Structure formats: C-alpha cells, structure tokens
Amino acid sequence: VPCDENAKNKLLRYARKIGLAFQIADDILDGDTTENSTFLRFYSAEQAREKVKELTKEAVLALDGMENADVLSRFAVFLAMRKN
C-alpha cells in the first residue's frame, strides 16, 4: 500500500515515541538502576513512569487523522501498561 509523505512522517514520529517508551518501561520492569540503564541512572522510577505515559500519549497523537490507526494506538497503550 503506497504511503504519502505525511503518513510516513506520522508513522516515524509514532515509532520513535513508542520505541523510547518501550525501552524506559523495560528498564522499569527490570528494576535496572545500573550503568546498563541510562534512563534510571538519572531519573526516579516515578519520573520514568511519567515519561512513558507522556511518550505514549505523544505516539497516539502522532497518528491523529490517519485511517485505521486504532490498532497502532492500542498497541502503544499495551506496551506502556505491560507488566512483563
């Protein structure tokens, strides 16, 4: 399916946001505060959770106006809320 430049840019913003949110959420789940976890070395777990929420919201907003984006929106929320 062809993708216009606007849709491509929206999908790239979405992907960047959920990618970072996923990594931060993964660090939180691991409880990793060592040198391997860049984010949790500088921010508390609560600040990290807030960042995940913020990034998830931004990811969903990046899809605004796109047809059939509900699956991607639900996927972003699922990643942010996962427990393992």
HTML snippet that shows the backbone in 3Dmol.js (N, CA, C, O; Angstrom):
<script src="https://3Dmol.org/build/3Dmol-min.js"></script>
<div id="view" style="width:600px;height:400px;position:relative"></div>
<script>
const pdb = `
ATOM      1  N   VAL A   1       0.849  -1.179   0.000  1.00  0.00           N
ATOM      2  CA  VAL A   1       0.000   0.000   0.000  1.00  0.00           C
ATOM      3  C   VAL A   1       0.889   1.234   0.000  1.00  0.00           C
ATOM      4  O   VAL A   1       1.744   1.380   0.873  1.00  0.00           O
ATOM      5  N   PRO A   2       0.700   2.111  -0.957  1.00  0.00           N
ATOM      6  CA  PRO A   2       1.504   3.329  -1.007  1.00  0.00           C
ATOM      7  C   PRO A   2       1.234   4.213   0.213  1.00  0.00           C
ATOM      8  O   PRO A   2       0.139   4.216   0.775  1.00  0.00           O
ATOM      9  N   CYS A   3       2.241   4.942   0.592  1.00  0.00           N
ATOM     10  CA  CYS A   3       2.141   5.789   1.778  1.00  0.00           C
ATOM     11  C   CYS A   3       2.616   7.193   1.409  1.00  0.00           C
ATOM     12  O   CYS A   3       3.738   7.367   0.934  1.00  0.00           O
ATOM     13  N   ASP A   4       1.757   8.199   1.629  1.00  0.00           N
ATOM     14  CA  ASP A   4       2.181   9.555   1.298  1.00  0.00           C
ATOM     15  C   ASP A   4       3.170  10.068   2.358  1.00  0.00           C
ATOM     16  O   ASP A   4       3.321   9.466   3.421  1.00  0.00           O
ATOM     17  N   GLU A   5       3.820  11.161   2.059  1.00  0.00           N
ATOM     18  CA  GLU A   5       4.873  11.714   2.923  1.00  0.00           C
ATOM     19  C   GLU A   5       4.339  12.084   4.303  1.00  0.00           C
ATOM     20  O   GLU A   5       5.025  11.874   5.304  1.00  0.00           O
ATOM     21  N   ASN A   6       3.129  12.631   4.372  1.00  0.00           N
ATOM     22  CA  ASN A   6       2.534  12.999   5.654  1.00  0.00           C
ATOM     23  C   ASN A   6       2.317  11.768   6.535  1.00  0.00           C
ATOM     24  O   ASN A   6       2.641  11.777   7.722  1.00  0.00           O
ATOM     25  N   ALA A   7       1.770  10.724   5.945  1.00  0.00           N
ATOM     26  CA  ALA A   7       1.545   9.483   6.697  1.00  0.00           C
ATOM     27  C   ALA A   7       2.870   8.879   7.136  1.00  0.00           C
ATOM     28  O   ALA A   7       2.990   8.382   8.256  1.00  0.00           O
ATOM     29  N   LYS A   8       3.851   8.921   6.266  1.00  0.00           N
ATOM     30  CA  LYS A   8       5.174   8.391   6.604  1.00  0.00           C
ATOM     31  C   LYS A   8       5.762   9.136   7.804  1.00  0.00           C
ATOM     32  O   LYS A   8       6.308   8.513   8.714  1.00  0.00           O
ATOM     33  N   ASN A   9       5.653  10.451   7.807  1.00  0.00           N
ATOM     34  CA  ASN A   9       6.177  11.245   8.917  1.00  0.00           C
ATOM     35  C   ASN A   9       5.440  10.950  10.219  1.00  0.00           C
ATOM     36  O   ASN A   9       6.056  10.888  11.283  1.00  0.00           O
ATOM     37  N   LYS A  10       4.129  10.768  10.138  1.00  0.00           N
ATOM     38  CA  LYS A  10       3.355  10.428  11.330  1.00  0.00           C
ATOM     39  C   LYS A  10       3.786   9.078  11.890  1.00  0.00           C
ATOM     40  O   LYS A  10       3.943   8.915  13.100  1.00  0.00           O
ATOM     41  N   LEU A  11       3.975   8.121  11.002  1.00  0.00           N
ATOM     42  CA  LEU A  11       4.388   6.788  11.445  1.00  0.00           C
ATOM     43  C   LEU A  11       5.802   6.805  12.043  1.00  0.00           C
ATOM     44  O   LEU A  11       6.075   6.088  13.005  1.00  0.00           O
ATOM     45  N   LEU A  12       6.682   7.605  11.486  1.00  0.00           N
ATOM     46  CA  LEU A  12       8.036   7.717  12.042  1.00  0.00           C
ATOM     47  C   LEU A  12       8.011   8.341  13.436  1.00  0.00           C
ATOM     48  O   LEU A  12       8.716   7.875  14.331  1.00  0.00           O
ATOM     49  N   ARG A  13       7.208   9.388  13.631  1.00  0.00           N
ATOM     50  CA  ARG A  13       7.076  10.001  14.967  1.00  0.00           C
ATOM     51  C   ARG A  13       6.508   8.992  15.951  1.00  0.00           C
ATOM     52  O   ARG A  13       6.991   8.869  17.076  1.00  0.00           O
ATOM     53  N   TYR A  14       5.483   8.274  15.523  1.00  0.00           N
ATOM     54  CA  TYR A  14       4.869   7.233  16.358  1.00  0.00           C
ATOM     55  C   TYR A  14       5.922   6.193  16.765  1.00  0.00           C
ATOM     56  O   TYR A  14       6.040   5.847  17.940  1.00  0.00           O
ATOM     57  N   ALA A  15       6.669   5.709  15.801  1.00  0.00           N
ATOM     58  CA  ALA A  15       7.658   4.662  16.063  1.00  0.00           C
ATOM     59  C   ALA A  15       8.741   5.128  17.028  1.00  0.00           C
ATOM     60  O   ALA A  15       9.146   4.377  17.915  1.00  0.00           O
ATOM     61  N   ARG A  16       9.207   6.348  16.864  1.00  0.00           N
ATOM     62  CA  ARG A  16      10.232   6.876  17.773  1.00  0.00           C
ATOM     63  C   ARG A  16       9.704   6.963  19.198  1.00  0.00           C
ATOM     64  O   ARG A  16      10.395   6.606  20.152  1.00  0.00           O
ATOM     65  N   LYS A  17       8.477   7.439  19.331  1.00  0.00           N
ATOM     66  CA  LYS A  17       7.884   7.614  20.661  1.00  0.00           C
ATOM     67  C   LYS A  17       7.657   6.278  21.352  1.00  0.00           C
ATOM     68  O   LYS A  17       8.007   6.125  22.522  1.00  0.00           O
ATOM     69  N   ILE A  18       7.076   5.304  20.650  1.00  0.00           N
ATOM     70  CA  ILE A  18       6.820   4.030  21.330  1.00  0.00           C
ATOM     71  C   ILE A  18       8.119   3.255  21.549  1.00  0.00           C
ATOM     72  O   ILE A  18       8.225   2.481  22.500  1.00  0.00           O
ATOM     73  N   GLY A  19       9.095   3.454  20.687  1.00  0.00           N
ATOM     74  CA  GLY A  19      10.379   2.786  20.894  1.00  0.00           C
ATOM     75  C   GLY A  19      11.045   3.230  22.186  1.00  0.00           C
ATOM     76  O   GLY A  19      11.529   2.402  22.958  1.00  0.00           O
ATOM     77  N   LEU A  20      11.070   4.534  22.422  1.00  0.00           N
ATOM     78  CA  LEU A  20      11.661   5.060  23.646  1.00  0.00           C
ATOM     79  C   LEU A  20      10.809   4.684  24.857  1.00  0.00           C
ATOM     80  O   LEU A  20      11.346   4.306  25.899  1.00  0.00           O
ATOM     81  N   ALA A  21       9.486   4.783  24.728  1.00  0.00           N
ATOM     82  CA  ALA A  21       8.592   4.396  25.831  1.00  0.00           C
ATOM     83  C   ALA A  21       8.801   2.931  26.187  1.00  0.00           C
ATOM     84  O   ALA A  21       8.839   2.581  27.367  1.00  0.00           O
ATOM     85  N   PHE A  22       8.935   2.073  25.184  1.00  0.00           N
ATOM     86  CA  PHE A  22       9.165   0.649  25.433  1.00  0.00           C
ATOM     87  C   PHE A  22      10.460   0.438  26.204  1.00  0.00           C
ATOM     88  O   PHE A  22      10.491  -0.333  27.162  1.00  0.00           O
ATOM     89  N   GLN A  23      11.516   1.106  25.801  1.00  0.00           N
ATOM     90  CA  GLN A  23      12.818   0.918  26.451  1.00  0.00           C
ATOM     91  C   GLN A  23      12.782   1.383  27.906  1.00  0.00           C
ATOM     92  O   GLN A  23      13.323   0.715  28.786  1.00  0.00           O
ATOM     93  N   ILE A  24      12.151   2.515  28.155  1.00  0.00           N
ATOM     94  CA  ILE A  24      12.051   3.021  29.526  1.00  0.00           C
ATOM     95  C   ILE A  24      11.205   2.067  30.373  1.00  0.00           C
ATOM     96  O   ILE A  24      11.571   1.744  31.503  1.00  0.00           O
ATOM     97  N   ALA A  25      10.071   1.617  29.821  1.00  0.00           N
ATOM     98  CA  ALA A  25       9.210   0.675  30.538  1.00  0.00           C
ATOM     99  C   ALA A  25       9.964  -0.611  30.832  1.00  0.00           C
ATOM    100  O   ALA A  25       9.806  -1.186  31.910  1.00  0.00           O
ATOM    101  N   ASP A  26      10.768  -1.065  29.907  1.00  0.00           N
ATOM    102  CA  ASP A  26      11.564  -2.270  30.102  1.00  0.00           C
ATOM    103  C   ASP A  26      12.565  -2.077  31.235  1.00  0.00           C
ATOM    104  O   ASP A  26      12.743  -2.977  32.056  1.00  0.00           O
ATOM    105  N   ASP A  27      13.212  -0.937  31.291  1.00  0.00           N
ATOM    106  CA  ASP A  27      14.140  -0.640  32.377  1.00  0.00           C
ATOM    107  C   ASP A  27      13.421  -0.633  33.727  1.00  0.00           C
ATOM    108  O   ASP A  27      13.951  -1.131  34.720  1.00  0.00           O
ATOM    109  N   ILE A  28      12.222  -0.072  33.756  1.00  0.00           N
ATOM    110  CA  ILE A  28      11.440  -0.042  34.994  1.00  0.00           C
ATOM    111  C   ILE A  28      11.107  -1.461  35.428  1.00  0.00           C
ATOM    112  O   ILE A  28      11.277  -1.813  36.595  1.00  0.00           O
ATOM    113  N   LEU A  29      10.636  -2.272  34.496  1.00  0.00           N
ATOM    114  CA  LEU A  29      10.278  -3.653  34.818  1.00  0.00           C
ATOM    115  C   LEU A  29      11.483  -4.450  35.299  1.00  0.00           C
ATOM    116  O   LEU A  29      11.358  -5.295  36.186  1.00  0.00           O
ATOM    117  N   ASP A  30      12.643  -4.184  34.720  1.00  0.00           N
ATOM    118  CA  ASP A  30      13.863  -4.879  35.133  1.00  0.00           C
ATOM    119  C   ASP A  30      14.368  -4.374  36.480  1.00  0.00           C
ATOM    120  O   ASP A  30      15.149  -5.053  37.149  1.00  0.00           O
ATOM    121  N   GLY A  31      13.920  -3.176  36.880  1.00  0.00           N
ATOM    122  CA  GLY A  31      14.428  -2.576  38.107  1.00  0.00           C
ATOM    123  C   GLY A  31      15.900  -2.260  37.979  1.00  0.00           C
ATOM    124  O   GLY A  31      16.631  -2.238  38.969  1.00  0.00           O
ATOM    125  N   ASP A  32      16.323  -2.021  36.780  1.00  0.00           N
ATOM    126  CA  ASP A  32      17.733  -1.849  36.466  1.00  0.00           C
ATOM    127  C   ASP A  32      18.166  -0.401  36.684  1.00  0.00           C
ATOM    128  O   ASP A  32      17.804   0.484  35.909  1.00  0.00           O
ATOM    129  N   THR A  33      18.940  -0.165  37.740  1.00  0.00           N
ATOM    130  CA  THR A  33      19.453   1.185  38.006  1.00  0.00           C
ATOM    131  C   THR A  33      20.972   1.222  37.854  1.00  0.00           C
ATOM    132  O   THR A  33      21.625   2.140  38.351  1.00  0.00           O
ATOM    133  N   THR A  34      21.523   0.246  37.181  1.00  0.00           N
ATOM    134  CA  THR A  34      22.968   0.186  36.983  1.00  0.00           C
ATOM    135  C   THR A  34      23.370   1.010  35.770  1.00  0.00           C
ATOM    136  O   THR A  34      22.547   1.699  35.168  1.00  0.00           O
ATOM    137  N   GLU A  35      24.619   0.930  35.431  1.00  0.00           N
ATOM    138  CA  GLU A  35      25.129   1.645  34.257  1.00  0.00           C
ATOM    139  C   GLU A  35      24.450   1.205  32.972  1.00  0.00           C
ATOM    140  O   GLU A  35      24.436   1.953  31.994  1.00  0.00           O
ATOM    141  N   ASN A  36      23.886   0.004  32.957  1.00  0.00           N
ATOM    142  CA  ASN A  36      23.218  -0.503  31.753  1.00  0.00           C
ATOM    143  C   ASN A  36      21.915   0.231  31.468  1.00  0.00           C
ATOM    144  O   ASN A  36      21.449   0.244  30.329  1.00  0.00           O
ATOM    145  N   SER A  37      21.331   0.833  32.477  1.00  0.00           N
ATOM    146  CA  SER A  37      20.064   1.542  32.315  1.00  0.00           C
ATOM    147  C   SER A  37      20.315   3.037  32.345  1.00  0.00           C
ATOM    148  O   SER A  37      20.367   3.641  33.416  1.00  0.00           O
ATOM    149  N   THR A  38      20.469   3.628  31.189  1.00  0.00           N
ATOM    150  CA  THR A  38      20.774   5.054  31.141  1.00  0.00           C
ATOM    151  C   THR A  38      19.678   5.893  31.755  1.00  0.00           C
ATOM    152  O   THR A  38      19.964   6.842  32.486  1.00  0.00           O
ATOM    153  N   PHE A  39      18.423   5.565  31.475  1.00  0.00           N
ATOM    154  CA  PHE A  39      17.328   6.406  31.941  1.00  0.00           C
ATOM    155  C   PHE A  39      17.203   6.378  33.462  1.00  0.00           C
ATOM    156  O   PHE A  39      17.099   7.430  34.092  1.00  0.00           O
ATOM    157  N   LEU A  40      17.213   5.186  34.057  1.00  0.00           N
ATOM    158  CA  LEU A  40      17.025   5.082  35.504  1.00  0.00           C
ATOM    159  C   LEU A  40      18.260   5.491  36.304  1.00  0.00           C
ATOM    160  O   LEU A  40      18.199   5.592  37.530  1.00  0.00           O
ATOM    161  N   ARG A  41      19.340   5.719  35.641  1.00  0.00           N
ATOM    162  CA  ARG A  41      20.510   6.266  36.340  1.00  0.00           C
ATOM    163  C   ARG A  41      20.291   7.737  36.651  1.00  0.00           C
ATOM    164  O   ARG A  41      20.907   8.266  37.575  1.00  0.00           O
ATOM    165  N   PHE A  42      19.438   8.399  35.908  1.00  0.00           N
ATOM    166  CA  PHE A  42      19.251   9.840  36.054  1.00  0.00           C
ATOM    167  C   PHE A  42      17.858  10.240  36.552  1.00  0.00           C
ATOM    168  O   PHE A  42      17.670  11.369  37.005  1.00  0.00           O
ATOM    169  N   TYR A  43      16.891   9.339  36.474  1.00  0.00           N
ATOM    170  CA  TYR A  43      15.521   9.647  36.861  1.00  0.00           C
ATOM    171  C   TYR A  43      14.984   8.582  37.801  1.00  0.00           C
ATOM    172  O   TYR A  43      15.379   7.419  37.724  1.00  0.00           O
ATOM    173  N   SER A  44      14.086   8.980  38.682  1.00  0.00           N
ATOM    174  CA  SER A  44      13.448   8.017  39.577  1.00  0.00           C
ATOM    175  C   SER A  44      12.487   7.140  38.774  1.00  0.00           C
ATOM    176  O   SER A  44      12.140   7.454  37.636  1.00  0.00           O
ATOM    177  N   ALA A  45      12.067   6.041  39.390  1.00  0.00           N
ATOM    178  CA  ALA A  45      11.111   5.157  38.723  1.00  0.00           C
ATOM    179  C   ALA A  45       9.802   5.897  38.454  1.00  0.00           C
ATOM    180  O   ALA A  45       9.177   5.692  37.413  1.00  0.00           O
ATOM    181  N   GLU A  46       9.385   6.753  39.381  1.00  0.00           N
ATOM    182  CA  GLU A  46       8.146   7.513  39.185  1.00  0.00           C
ATOM    183  C   GLU A  46       8.283   8.485  38.011  1.00  0.00           C
ATOM    184  O   GLU A  46       7.367   8.606  37.197  1.00  0.00           O
ATOM    185  N   GLN A  47       9.412   9.170  37.921  1.00  0.00           N
ATOM    186  CA  GLN A  47       9.642  10.067  36.786  1.00  0.00           C
ATOM    187  C   GLN A  47       9.671   9.283  35.479  1.00  0.00           C
ATOM    188  O   GLN A  47       9.171   9.746  34.454  1.00  0.00           O
ATOM    189  N   ALA A  48      10.258   8.100  35.524  1.00  0.00           N
ATOM    190  CA  ALA A  48      10.317   7.248  34.335  1.00  0.00           C
ATOM    191  C   ALA A  48       8.917   6.824  33.908  1.00  0.00           C
ATOM    192  O   ALA A  48       8.602   6.843  32.718  1.00  0.00           O
ATOM    193  N   ARG A  49       8.066   6.438  34.875  1.00  0.00           N
ATOM    194  CA  ARG A  49       6.689   6.053  34.548  1.00  0.00           C
ATOM    195  C   ARG A  49       5.937   7.226  33.908  1.00  0.00           C
ATOM    196  O   ARG A  49       5.174   7.032  32.962  1.00  0.00           O
ATOM    197  N   GLU A  50       6.148   8.421  34.416  1.00  0.00           N
ATOM    198  CA  GLU A  50       5.505   9.609  33.835  1.00  0.00           C
ATOM    199  C   GLU A  50       5.990   9.838  32.406  1.00  0.00           C
ATOM    200  O   GLU A  50       5.212  10.226  31.534  1.00  0.00           O
ATOM    201  N   LYS A  51       7.269   9.598  32.171  1.00  0.00           N
ATOM    202  CA  LYS A  51       7.826   9.767  30.819  1.00  0.00           C
ATOM    203  C   LYS A  51       7.205   8.747  29.864  1.00  0.00           C
ATOM    204  O   LYS A  51       6.905   9.072  28.715  1.00  0.00           O
ATOM    205  N   VAL A  52       7.015   7.528  30.333  1.00  0.00           N
ATOM    206  CA  VAL A  52       6.366   6.504  29.499  1.00  0.00           C
ATOM    207  C   VAL A  52       4.957   6.952  29.122  1.00  0.00           C
ATOM    208  O   VAL A  52       4.552   6.827  27.966  1.00  0.00           O
ATOM    209  N   LYS A  53       4.214   7.471  30.090  1.00  0.00           N
ATOM    210  CA  LYS A  53       2.854   7.965  29.813  1.00  0.00           C
ATOM    211  C   LYS A  53       2.889   9.096  28.784  1.00  0.00           C
ATOM    212  O   LYS A  53       2.100   9.114  27.839  1.00  0.00           O
ATOM    213  N   GLU A  54       3.808  10.030  28.977  1.00  0.00           N
ATOM    214  CA  GLU A  54       3.937  11.176  28.073  1.00  0.00           C
ATOM    215  C   GLU A  54       4.271  10.724  26.651  1.00  0.00           C
ATOM    216  O   GLU A  54       3.652  11.175  25.687  1.00  0.00           O
ATOM    217  N   LEU A  55       5.244   9.840  26.530  1.00  0.00           N
ATOM    218  CA  LEU A  55       5.649   9.351  25.210  1.00  0.00           C
ATOM    219  C   LEU A  55       4.531   8.565  24.531  1.00  0.00           C
ATOM    220  O   LEU A  55       4.346   8.665  23.318  1.00  0.00           O
ATOM    221  N   THR A  56       3.791   7.788  25.307  1.00  0.00           N
ATOM    222  CA  THR A  56       2.682   7.015  24.761  1.00  0.00           C
ATOM    223  C   THR A  56       1.605   7.945  24.225  1.00  0.00           C
ATOM    224  O   THR A  56       1.072   7.732  23.136  1.00  0.00           O
ATOM    225  N   LYS A  57       1.288   8.981  25.003  1.00  0.00           N
ATOM    226  CA  LYS A  57       0.295   9.964  24.556  1.00  0.00           C
ATOM    227  C   LYS A  57       0.760  10.639  23.269  1.00  0.00           C
ATOM    228  O   LYS A  57      -0.030  10.822  22.343  1.00  0.00           O
ATOM    229  N   GLU A  58       2.036  11.010  23.207  1.00  0.00           N
ATOM    230  CA  GLU A  58       2.583  11.646  22.007  1.00  0.00           C
ATOM    231  C   GLU A  58       2.540  10.699  20.809  1.00  0.00           C
ATOM    232  O   GLU A  58       2.281  11.126  19.684  1.00  0.00           O
ATOM    233  N   ALA A  59       2.794   9.414  21.053  1.00  0.00           N
ATOM    234  CA  ALA A  59       2.743   8.423  19.972  1.00  0.00           C
ATOM    235  C   ALA A  59       1.335   8.328  19.399  1.00  0.00           C
ATOM    236  O   ALA A  59       1.147   8.324  18.182  1.00  0.00           O
ATOM    237  N   VAL A  60       0.358   8.252  20.281  1.00  0.00           N
ATOM    238  CA  VAL A  60      -1.036   8.164  19.835  1.00  0.00           C
ATOM    239  C   VAL A  60      -1.437   9.436  19.089  1.00  0.00           C
ATOM    240  O   VAL A  60      -2.104   9.370  18.057  1.00  0.00           O
ATOM    241  N   LEU A  61      -1.031  10.584  19.608  1.00  0.00           N
ATOM    242  CA  LEU A  61      -1.356  11.858  18.945  1.00  0.00           C
ATOM    243  C   LEU A  61      -0.686  11.979  17.574  1.00  0.00           C
ATOM    244  O   LEU A  61      -1.217  12.636  16.678  1.00  0.00           O
ATOM    245  N   ALA A  62       0.466  11.351  17.413  1.00  0.00           N
ATOM    246  CA  ALA A  62       1.162  11.400  16.123  1.00  0.00           C
ATOM    247  C   ALA A  62       0.335  10.759  15.010  1.00  0.00           C
ATOM    248  O   ALA A  62       0.510  11.077  13.834  1.00  0.00           O
ATOM    249  N   LEU A  63      -0.557   9.867  15.387  1.00  0.00           N
ATOM    250  CA  LEU A  63      -1.380   9.153  14.411  1.00  0.00           C
ATOM    251  C   LEU A  63      -2.672   9.890  14.079  1.00  0.00           C
ATOM    252  O   LEU A  63      -3.466   9.414  13.268  1.00  0.00           O
ATOM    253  N   ASP A  64      -2.884  11.036  14.695  1.00  0.00           N
ATOM    254  CA  ASP A  64      -4.126  11.785  14.516  1.00  0.00           C
ATOM    255  C   ASP A  64      -4.435  11.999  13.033  1.00  0.00           C
ATOM    256  O   ASP A  64      -3.594  12.459  12.261  1.00  0.00           O
ATOM    257  N   GLY A  65      -5.656  11.655  12.668  1.00  0.00           N
ATOM    258  CA  GLY A  65      -6.107  11.852  11.296  1.00  0.00           C
ATOM    259  C   GLY A  65      -5.810  10.692  10.358  1.00  0.00           C
ATOM    260  O   GLY A  65      -6.225  10.708   9.199  1.00  0.00           O
ATOM    261  N   MET A  66      -5.098   9.693  10.846  1.00  0.00           N
ATOM    262  CA  MET A  66      -4.791   8.546   9.981  1.00  0.00           C
ATOM    263  C   MET A  66      -5.925   7.527  10.053  1.00  0.00           C
ATOM    264  O   MET A  66      -6.469   7.258  11.124  1.00  0.00           O
ATOM    265  N   GLU A  67      -6.264   6.975   8.913  1.00  0.00           N
ATOM    266  CA  GLU A  67      -7.281   5.924   8.873  1.00  0.00           C
ATOM    267  C   GLU A  67      -6.729   4.650   9.486  1.00  0.00           C
ATOM    268  O   GLU A  67      -5.547   4.334   9.348  1.00  0.00           O
ATOM    269  N   ASN A  68      -7.602   3.928  10.161  1.00  0.00           N
ATOM    270  CA  ASN A  68      -7.271   2.605  10.709  1.00  0.00           C
ATOM    271  C   ASN A  68      -6.076   2.615  11.659  1.00  0.00           C
ATOM    272  O   ASN A  68      -5.343   1.629  11.737  1.00  0.00           O
ATOM    273  N   ALA A  69      -5.874   3.699  12.372  1.00  0.00           N
ATOM    274  CA  ALA A  69      -4.737   3.801  13.291  1.00  0.00           C
ATOM    275  C   ALA A  69      -5.073   3.279  14.685  1.00  0.00           C
ATOM    276  O   ALA A  69      -4.220   3.288  15.573  1.00  0.00           O
ATOM    277  N   ASP A  70      -6.306   2.826  14.881  1.00  0.00           N
ATOM    278  CA  ASP A  70      -6.711   2.385  16.207  1.00  0.00           C
ATOM    279  C   ASP A  70      -5.886   1.202  16.719  1.00  0.00           C
ATOM    280  O   ASP A  70      -5.614   1.117  17.916  1.00  0.00           O
ATOM    281  N   VAL A  71      -5.495   0.311  15.849  1.00  0.00           N
ATOM    282  CA  VAL A  71      -4.676  -0.836  16.264  1.00  0.00           C
ATOM    283  C   VAL A  71      -3.321  -0.349  16.768  1.00  0.00           C
ATOM    284  O   VAL A  71      -2.827  -0.832  17.786  1.00  0.00           O
ATOM    285  N   LEU A  72      -2.726   0.596  16.066  1.00  0.00           N
ATOM    286  CA  LEU A  72      -1.437   1.129  16.498  1.00  0.00           C
ATOM    287  C   LEU A  72      -1.568   1.896  17.808  1.00  0.00           C
ATOM    288  O   LEU A  72      -0.678   1.832  18.656  1.00  0.00           O
ATOM    289  N   SER A  73      -2.658   2.612  17.978  1.00  0.00           N
ATOM    290  CA  SER A  73      -2.896   3.331  19.232  1.00  0.00           C
ATOM    291  C   SER A  73      -3.027   2.355  20.390  1.00  0.00           C
ATOM    292  O   SER A  73      -2.430   2.556  21.448  1.00  0.00           O
ATOM    293  N   ARG A  74      -3.799   1.311  20.196  1.00  0.00           N
ATOM    294  CA  ARG A  74      -3.972   0.299  21.259  1.00  0.00           C
ATOM    295  C   ARG A  74      -2.655  -0.410  21.555  1.00  0.00           C
ATOM    296  O   ARG A  74      -2.376  -0.739  22.708  1.00  0.00           O
ATOM    297  N   PHE A  75      -1.848  -0.647  20.534  1.00  0.00           N
ATOM    298  CA  PHE A  75      -0.552  -1.275  20.729  1.00  0.00           C
ATOM    299  C   PHE A  75       0.355  -0.403  21.598  1.00  0.00           C
ATOM    300  O   PHE A  75       1.038  -0.918  22.483  1.00  0.00           O
ATOM    301  N   ALA A  76       0.370   0.897  21.359  1.00  0.00           N
ATOM    302  CA  ALA A  76       1.184   1.819  22.159  1.00  0.00           C
ATOM    303  C   ALA A  76       0.767   1.772  23.619  1.00  0.00           C
ATOM    304  O   ALA A  76       1.616   1.727  24.510  1.00  0.00           O
ATOM    305  N   VAL A  77      -0.541   1.783  23.870  1.00  0.00           N
ATOM    306  CA  VAL A  77      -1.049   1.730  25.247  1.00  0.00           C
ATOM    307  C   VAL A  77      -0.704   0.387  25.881  1.00  0.00           C
ATOM    308  O   VAL A  77      -0.311   0.337  27.047  1.00  0.00           O
ATOM    309  N   PHE A  78      -0.844  -0.689  25.134  1.00  0.00           N
ATOM    310  CA  PHE A  78      -0.487  -2.022  25.644  1.00  0.00           C
ATOM    311  C   PHE A  78       0.975  -2.048  26.091  1.00  0.00           C
ATOM    312  O   PHE A  78       1.289  -2.536  27.176  1.00  0.00           O
ATOM    313  N   LEU A  79       1.855  -1.526  25.260  1.00  0.00           N
ATOM    314  CA  LEU A  79       3.279  -1.531  25.616  1.00  0.00           C
ATOM    315  C   LEU A  79       3.550  -0.744  26.883  1.00  0.00           C
ATOM    316  O   LEU A  79       4.369  -1.147  27.710  1.00  0.00           O
ATOM    317  N   ALA A  80       2.863   0.376  27.035  1.00  0.00           N
ATOM    318  CA  ALA A  80       3.073   1.233  28.203  1.00  0.00           C
ATOM    319  C   ALA A  80       2.548   0.567  29.484  1.00  0.00           C
ATOM    320  O   ALA A  80       3.069   0.814  30.572  1.00  0.00           O
ATOM    321  N   MET A  81       1.533  -0.263  29.354  1.00  0.00           N
ATOM    322  CA  MET A  81       0.897  -0.855  30.537  1.00  0.00           C
ATOM    323  C   MET A  81       1.362  -2.268  30.851  1.00  0.00           C
ATOM    324  O   MET A  81       0.924  -2.860  31.837  1.00  0.00           O
ATOM    325  N   ARG A  82       2.230  -2.805  30.035  1.00  0.00           N
ATOM    326  CA  ARG A  82       2.633  -4.204  30.230  1.00  0.00           C
ATOM    327  C   ARG A  82       3.306  -4.402  31.581  1.00  0.00           C
ATOM    328  O   ARG A  82       3.903  -3.482  32.140  1.00  0.00           O
ATOM    329  N   LYS A  83       3.196  -5.613  32.085  1.00  0.00           N
ATOM    330  CA  LYS A  83       3.743  -5.942  33.402  1.00  0.00           C
ATOM    331  C   LYS A  83       4.944  -6.882  33.330  1.00  0.00           C
ATOM    332  O   LYS A  83       5.563  -7.190  34.348  1.00  0.00           O
ATOM    333  N   ASN A  84       5.261  -7.327  32.132  1.00  0.00           N
ATOM    334  CA  ASN A  84       6.457  -8.181  31.984  1.00  0.00           C
ATOM    335  C   ASN A  84       7.005  -8.073  30.589  1.00  0.00           C
ATOM    336  O   ASN A  84       8.005  -8.713  30.267  1.00  0.00           O
TER     337      ASN A  84
END
`;
const viewer = $3Dmol.createViewer("view");
viewer.addModel(pdb, "pdb");
viewer.setStyle({}, {cartoon: {color: "spectrum"}});
viewer.zoomTo();
viewer.render();
</script>
